[in-house]
């Protein structure tokens, strides 16, 4: 009945109809606790009978369960629901009363009690119980809805009757009431409850007058005896006077309802302490005979305040019961999709890279994949840690070794075989192949957020040189594809090639430009750089607006001229931006990428600009050779 998970605070109401029991946990519970599982199956049968409105059969089955175990909280709650379905509200309430006392932190019990009180016509008591339910779980959606509905019915008087109700309320108060001394809250509550009970039994109307007088007297006494009256209390008193014109009985009930804010304060919320005063203590109230049962059982004498903690039979504990059906190893970060089957998180993700279906039952997991919330099954993980500590340590150790191997940026570096990439130049990617989905996910999980980019080579598989890409962001699409925003980093040369889980890997060596130390040579290099930069600016200005807009949208503006052209190992950023936007054959671009001489790179770019310069529309024609 909780609307949000107590661990991750996720909304579970949306998925409640789709979720199925955890297959692994159910099989383990059947093996370890067969008697308890039998009892829970009987409770599930009772709930199913109530859903199908077969209330008499549900009560009969619930009586049998309660008779065998008088302290069964769930069986009593289910029996109360079935009795309410038969209209036997007092008998249902007698089941819920001890549950709400002995299981004081169970909001569902208070919610069911509030509904039954509403059906019995005890509106005020029903509101109190629903408020207490929400104090235990503020995200209880059903309780919120029910409380809003009842408050709307009570607090929406007709506007034209407000003045009439105010005048009648004032006139009905005798002068001597305003001098009445402040009575104790507990005593007044008992008097109000007694008056209400007498009215129900005798059908008289005189009780409303005395109740109205006592309520007004208590409101005045709070003021005269120094009780702090804040905005909430003021609002409560105003609402009393804004009641519409009602009959005597209705008016007294309304006054009793409105003045609860000042007259009783926190004592009106159903608490264990309050019930001890009214029922002679918790133990006494729980020991009263149960009118529903056969006289041999009591309504809560054996009910414990919490479920007993059961130990797992060690002789029945086997590591094979906790093996992933995909990797055949001990569960590591076990996750359970809505179908109920459990897998290692990484194993399930790899399967969903290929098809959005459960690997075992083939049920569709499209919504689960779209949410991308692979929450760990905490119960299963805690059981493994506590009872299979040594096996879990070895499993975790092997996983950490695999991650450490994947985080090395010189050995077994993942290679994306696709297009040319350049240092400092953005390179957006649309990732849809399962092997590259896995590669991108591993780069993110290991924390490196880097991989190599190379163009295809027909003989070797991929080129001898490439550029590292740094992942800036990943936007996952509902079907598992992703749009990856990357930017170029270091250049590298491939030393050794390999394959891992379908994608290419390589041992690499990073490339850096050879620095020029001679002053005269450096001055000439700076002059050459300035000439190429001005030539490139002129070429870019002469492009048609359509071509210039496309370049700006994809690659961004041309980088500014740098004061120190040897500040980075890759040289000026403008060279790589020009190499990316100029219409050049990829093989020629690769030769420029692999050179470690800035002078040679500038000469080649100047040669390309000289060819493209006379024709501003060259960017839309065939690449320059």
Secondary structure, DSSP 8 states (H G I E B T S, - for coil): --SB-TTT--B-TTTTTT----HHHHHHHHHH-HHHHHHHHHHHHHHHHHHTT-HHHHHHHHHHHHHH-TT-HHHHHHHHHHHHHTT-HHHHHHHHHHHHHHTTT-HHHHHHHHHHHHHTT-HHHHHHHHHHHHHH-TT-HHHHHHHHHHHHHHS---GGGHHHHHHHHHHTS-GGGGG-----HHHHHHHHHHHHHHHHHH--SHHHHHHHHHHHHHHHHHHHTT----HHHHHHHHHHHT-----HHHHHHHHHHHTHHHHTGGGGS--HHHHHHHHT-HHHHHTSB-TTS-SSSBSSTT--SS-------GGG--GGGGB-TTT-SB-SSEEE-TTS-EEEHHHHHHHHHH-SB-TTT--B-HHHHHHT---B-HHHHHHHHHHSHHHHHHHHHHHHHHHHHHT-SSSSEEEEESS---TT-B--EEE-SHHHHHHHHHHHHHS--EEEEE-EETTTEE-SEEEEEEEEEEEE-TTS-EEEEEEEEEEEEEEEEEEETTEEEEEEEEE-------HHHHHHHHHHHHHHHHHHHHHHHTS-HHHHHHHHHHH-S-----S-TTSSTT--HHHHHHHHHS-B-HHHHHHHHH---HHHHHHHHHHHHHHHHT-GGGGGS--B-
